Structures are given as structure tokens and as C-alpha cells.
Amino acid sequence: RGEQGLGNCIVALDIAKRMNISPLTVMQNLIIVHNRPSWSSAWIIAQIQGCGRYENFNYELSGEGEKMKCYCTATRVSDGKNIKGSTVSIAMAKAEGWTRNTKWKTMPEQMLKYRAATFFGRQYIPDLLLGVQTSEEVVDITPLDVTPVEAKPVSKQQKNITEKQDDFDF
């Protein structure tokens, strides 16, 4: 897509170089959302399962409907310890505003698994994710209004006080 496509390719090439992986692999799994690079959740799951640090990666689902929640577990290869990621729940999804995405209504179990895997990845393989968020996270972030507030006019009395303070050498 013209110049925008070129910029996206440059970002993907840079990420591939930093990760020491094929640029094509990055381009297949990197999604540009609101001009920001993001990973697919499937990519994060593949990174967890393929990095060689963990085995027996699994999802632990419990509850139904509004009470459904999920977390991920895996066995750390280096010491055999069972590792547990943070729990993600439907209540959390609602509180965070994630349910604006209609996928939370039509496939809540899948969305919980994606978020639980993302949390696990952020906790245990952040070096492999390079701080890049998932496409779901980028979409769900509510933009903050950082427009500077106009300064209120300074009264004549305040201006005189400030000028008098400037006359002193401290």
C-alpha cells in the first residue's frame, strides 16, 4: 500500500533483525494497528511453545458464563517447576472494556485463552516479545486525551507578584 506499506516493511525488517529470525516470519505474524506494530495472539502462543524454555503449556479454564476465568500453566525446563500465569476473567474483560470487541460475546472461551497466553508471555518471555503488544491489546486501549490545557490568564496582581519575586537574587 504505497508509502505506508514500505514503512510497515521497514518496521518488520527491524524487528526480525533484533529477534534474529526470518523477516517473512515476522511479516506473517506482525499486525499494524493504529500505526503500531502488534503480534497476533497465536504468535505469542507459538513463542511460548517453541522457545524451549517451557513444556506442557496448557490452559486452565473454570466457571461458566459471567464467572468464567482462565490462566496458563507450563513446566519450566530449567528446573521442572510448574509455572502459572495470571488469571483472566470475564469480569476483568468487562472492567477493562475489552468486551467492546464482539468476539468476547461470540467466543469468550477463546478470547480468555488468548489473553491468558498473552499475560503468560508478558510474565515469562518478555525478551521474545520485545514489548510489542497483541493486536487485541492495541485495539482495546482507550486513547488518552493529552491535549494541553490552555493556561488561565494571569491576573494583574499575580503578574506584579511574579515580577517582584524576579527582582530578588537568591
C-alpha positions as CSV (number, residue, x, y, z in Angstrom):
1,R,0.0,0.0,0.0
2,G,2.4,2.6,-1.2
3,E,4.4,4.5,1.3
4,Q,2.6,3.1,4.4
5,G,3.4,-0.4,3.2
6,L,7.0,0.5,2.9
7,G,7.1,1.8,6.5
8,N,5.4,-1.3,7.8
9,C,8.0,-3.4,5.9
10,I,10.9,-1.4,7.5
11,V,9.4,-2.0,11.0
12,A,9.1,-5.7,10.3
13,L,12.7,-5.9,9.0
14,D,14.0,-4.1,12.1
15,I,12.1,-6.4,14.4
16,A,13.3,-9.5,12.5
17,K,16.9,-8.3,12.8
18,R,16.6,-7.7,16.5
19,M,15.0,-11.1,17.1
20,N,17.4,-12.8,14.7
21,I,14.5,-14.5,12.8
22,S,13.2,-14.6,9.3
23,P,11.7,-11.3,8.1
24,L,8.9,-13.4,6.4
25,T,8.0,-15.0,9.8
26,V,7.7,-11.5,11.4
27,M,5.7,-10.2,8.4
28,Q,3.3,-13.1,8.7
29,N,2.7,-12.5,12.4
30,L,3.0,-8.8,12.9
31,I,-0.1,-6.7,12.5
32,I,-0.1,-3.0,12.2
33,V,-3.0,-1.5,14.2
34,H,-3.3,2.3,14.5
35,N,0.2,2.6,13.0
36,R,1.6,0.5,15.9
37,P,3.2,-3.0,15.4
38,S,1.4,-5.8,17.3
39,W,1.7,-9.5,17.5
40,S,-1.1,-11.9,16.8
41,S,-2.1,-13.9,20.0
42,A,-1.2,-17.1,18.0
43,W,2.3,-15.8,17.6
44,I,2.7,-15.3,21.3
45,I,1.4,-18.8,22.0
46,A,3.8,-20.2,19.3
47,Q,6.7,-18.3,21.0
48,I,5.9,-19.8,24.4
49,Q,5.6,-23.3,23.0
50,G,8.6,-23.0,20.7
51,C,11.1,-21.2,22.8
52,G,12.4,-24.3,24.5
53,R,12.0,-22.8,28.0
54,Y,8.7,-24.5,28.8
55,E,6.9,-27.7,28.1
56,N,3.3,-28.9,28.7
57,F,1.9,-25.4,28.1
58,N,-1.8,-25.6,29.0
59,Y,-4.9,-23.5,29.6
60,E,-6.8,-23.9,32.9
61,L,-10.5,-22.9,32.4
62,S,-13.0,-22.7,35.2
63,G,-16.5,-21.4,35.7
64,E,-19.3,-20.7,33.2
65,G,-20.8,-17.6,31.7
66,E,-20.0,-14.4,33.7
67,K,-17.9,-16.4,36.1
68,M,-15.6,-18.0,33.5
69,K,-11.9,-17.5,34.0
70,C,-8.6,-18.8,32.6
71,Y,-4.9,-19.0,33.3
72,C,-2.0,-20.8,31.6
73,T,0.4,-23.2,33.1
74,A,3.6,-24.8,31.9
75,T,6.6,-26.7,33.2
76,R,9.9,-24.7,33.2
77,V,12.5,-26.9,31.6
78,S,15.5,-25.5,33.5
79,D,14.2,-26.7,36.9
80,G,11.0,-28.6,36.4
81,K,8.9,-26.1,38.3
82,N,5.3,-25.7,37.4
83,I,4.7,-22.1,36.3
84,K,1.3,-20.3,36.5
85,G,0.3,-17.2,34.6
86,S,-2.1,-14.5,35.8
87,T,-5.8,-15.3,35.8
88,V,-8.0,-13.5,33.2
89,S,-11.8,-13.5,33.8
90,I,-14.9,-12.3,32.1
91,A,-15.3,-9.8,35.0
92,M,-11.8,-8.5,34.2
93,A,-12.7,-8.2,30.5
94,K,-15.8,-6.2,31.3
95,A,-14.0,-4.0,33.8
96,E,-11.2,-3.3,31.3
97,G,-13.6,-2.6,28.5
98,W,-12.3,-5.4,26.3
99,T,-15.9,-6.7,25.7
100,R,-16.5,-3.8,23.3
101,N,-14.9,-6.3,20.9
102,T,-17.8,-8.5,19.8
103,K,-15.6,-11.6,19.9
104,W,-15.9,-11.6,23.7
105,K,-19.7,-12.2,23.3
106,T,-19.4,-14.8,20.5
107,M,-16.3,-16.7,21.6
108,P,-15.5,-15.8,25.2
109,E,-13.5,-19.0,25.9
110,Q,-11.2,-18.4,23.0
111,M,-10.7,-14.7,24.0
112,L,-9.9,-15.7,27.6
113,K,-7.3,-18.2,26.3
114,Y,-5.7,-15.6,24.1
115,R,-5.5,-13.1,26.9
116,A,-4.2,-15.7,29.4
117,A,-1.5,-16.7,27.0
118,T,-0.6,-13.1,26.4
119,F,-0.3,-12.5,30.2
120,F,1.9,-15.6,30.5
121,G,4.1,-14.4,27.7
122,R,4.5,-10.9,29.2
123,Q,5.4,-12.5,32.5
124,Y,7.8,-15.3,31.4
125,I,9.1,-14.5,27.9
126,P,9.1,-10.7,27.6
127,D,12.5,-10.7,25.9
128,L,11.0,-12.7,23.0
129,L,8.0,-10.3,22.6
130,L,10.1,-7.2,22.6
131,G,7.4,-5.3,24.5
132,V,5.2,-5.4,21.4
133,Q,1.5,-5.8,22.4
134,T,-1.0,-8.1,20.8
135,S,-3.4,-6.7,18.2
136,E,-6.3,-7.2,20.7
137,E,-4.4,-5.1,23.3
138,V,-3.8,-2.3,20.8
139,V,-7.5,-2.2,19.8
140,D,-8.7,-2.3,23.4
141,I,-6.6,0.6,24.6
142,T,-8.7,3.7,25.0
143,P,-6.7,6.7,23.7
144,L,-6.0,9.2,26.4
145,D,-6.6,12.9,25.6
146,V,-3.2,14.5,26.1
147,T,-4.2,17.8,24.6
148,P,-2.5,20.6,26.6
149,V,-4.9,22.6,28.7
150,E,-4.8,26.3,27.9
151,A,-3.3,28.3,30.7
152,K,-5.6,30.6,32.5
153,P,-4.9,34.3,32.1
154,V,-2.7,35.7,34.8
155,S,-4.3,38.5,36.9
156,K,-2.5,41.8,37.1
157,Q,-1.9,41.3,40.8
158,Q,-0.3,37.9,40.2
159,K,1.9,39.3,37.4
160,N,3.1,42.1,39.8
161,I,4.0,39.5,42.5
162,T,5.9,37.4,40.0
163,E,7.8,40.4,38.7
164,K,8.8,41.4,42.3
165,Q,10.0,37.9,43.0
166,D,12.2,38.0,39.9
167,D,13.9,41.1,41.3
168,F,15.5,39.1,44.2
169,D,18.7,37.3,43.7
170,F,18.7,34.1,45.7
